Amino acid sequence: MKWLLKPHQRPRHLRFQYKPRFWDPQKERIEELKAQIKQRQEQEAQREIDKAILKERVRKGLRHGRPTNKFERRNLVQRENRKANLRLFLILIALLWLTYKLLLVYL
């Protein structure tokens, strides 16, 4: 492989490449603090956006599906009352049946 290289060239793995570096701890600390502050500001902005979105969703959710006129509201209330009464009636029947079975077993 050496015979392919020109006489003044060295193989790549033998070349010395020095890149001088300067380390400034104060500048590094300042950059770190700037990055932290920027990240906090972005997080606060995102929280504000999230709060606004959440408020709008809640507002829409409260308005959505709600009847607007008096007659629709009355019908909605009547339907909900019927459902609640039916549920109460079924629970009462189940409890009476359970009581009857327990009385038969233990008496």
C-alpha positions, 0 to 999 in steps of 0.5 A: 500500500505504501508504494501507492502513496506519493513520497511526501504523503503519509497514510491517513491514519498516521496524519496528525490533525490538531484542532485548537480549542478554547474553553470558557467556563463562564461563557458555557454557563451563560449559554446553559442558563440562556437555554434553560430560560428559553425552555422555561418560556416555551413551556409557559407559553405552551401551558397558556395555549393548553389552558386556552384550548382546554377552556374552549373545549369545556365551553363547547362541551357545556354548550353542545347537546344542550337544548336551547328553547324551553320545550326542548329543555322540558322534554329532556328533563322529563326523559331523564326523570323517566330513566331515573324512575325506571332505574329506581323501580328496577333496583327496588324489585331486585332488593325485594326479590333478594329479601324474599330469597333470604327470608326463605333460606333463613326462616 
